[in-house]
Amino acid sequence: MKFVDFHNHLFDLAKFESVSKYKNGDIFFVSVAGNKEELDFLLDLKYEKEWKNIAVCAAVHPINASAEKIDFVYNAAKKGLLNGIGETGLDYRKDYLEFKNIQKEMFERHIKIAEEFSLPIVIHSVRAMEDLFAFVPMMKLLKKVIFHSWAGSYSDAKFFLRNDVKALFSFNQQSFNGHKNSENSILNLDIENIVLETDFPWQSVKKDEYTMPGQIENLYIKMASIKGISINNMSSNMLKSLTKTFFSNNSLTTAL
């Protein structure tokens, strides 16, 4: 069975273990880069080491909006090296509030890159839902919008869908850990609007030192049980979402 992990950090995982064993295995990775070093690492896996089970995304993370340059994202998109833009967005935790306006400017620039090159965008949002709503007129023009680690309410999710944002809402281990908003969204959203992620090596639970890629299977089992479908149907839905979001012209078939 094939599994899709819609959000992870292979560059960071390599600090804990060798990632070579995951090449062309049962997990397809949608992996994000937050700077040029991380992007070069992912591009090396995809193009030099010939990983067929990876989609590469790049963006300046909102908590680094005041420090990182966006040129590496635009240049890679222009060369056709990216499958998506992300993770980008807004993070209004107190340590980053002073950069609120810079975050908005950087987010808008990422959206414009995604639109220019017809790429999906992966959004990180913390305590910023109202400001995120203001970007809906721009978001609705994009190929697809993936809300990473969705923690908003079901009403928030409906707002995006009702306003023609082609949205996917991504859930991870924390989503099943007593988060009422996430649990309510999981119960009420159609399976076609749901994807799953580990966010490895981050988002670890209990005594784990870090989140491991194999934990994506546990998320499939939990979600399939909640939605009342088989694991095979879950896998089929995730693969369809992956193909429609990050690939075109059936270019994914060789990896599956």
Secondary structure as GFF3:
##gff-version 3
##sequence-region A 1 256
A	DSSP	beta_strand	3	8	.	.	.	ID=ss1
A	DSSP	alpha_helix	10	13	.	.	.	ID=ss2
A	DSSP	three_ten_helix	20	22	.	.	.	ID=ss3
A	DSSP	beta_strand	27	33	.	.	.	ID=ss4
A	DSSP	alpha_helix	36	43	.	.	.	ID=ss5
A	DSSP	pi_helix	44	48	.	.	.	ID=ss6
A	DSSP	beta_strand	54	58	.	.	.	ID=ss7
A	DSSP	three_ten_helix	62	64	.	.	.	ID=ss8
A	DSSP	alpha_helix	71	78	.	.	.	ID=ss9
A	DSSP	beta_strand	84	91	.	.	.	ID=ss10
A	DSSP	three_ten_helix	94	99	.	.	.	ID=ss11
A	DSSP	alpha_helix	100	116	.	.	.	ID=ss12
A	DSSP	beta_strand	121	126	.	.	.	ID=ss13
A	DSSP	alpha_helix	129	133	.	.	.	ID=ss14
A	DSSP	alpha_helix	136	139	.	.	.	ID=ss15
A	DSSP	beta_strand	145	147	.	.	.	ID=ss16
A	DSSP	alpha_helix	154	162	.	.	.	ID=ss17
A	DSSP	beta_strand	167	171	.	.	.	ID=ss18
A	DSSP	three_ten_helix	173	176	.	.	.	ID=ss19
A	DSSP	alpha_helix	180	188	.	.	.	ID=ss20
A	DSSP	three_ten_helix	191	193	.	.	.	ID=ss21
A	DSSP	beta_strand	194	196	.	.	.	ID=ss22
A	DSSP	three_ten_helix	213	215	.	.	.	ID=ss23
A	DSSP	alpha_helix	216	227	.	.	.	ID=ss24
A	DSSP	alpha_helix	231	246	.	.	.	ID=ss25
A	DSSP	three_ten_helix	253	255	.	.	.	ID=ss26
###
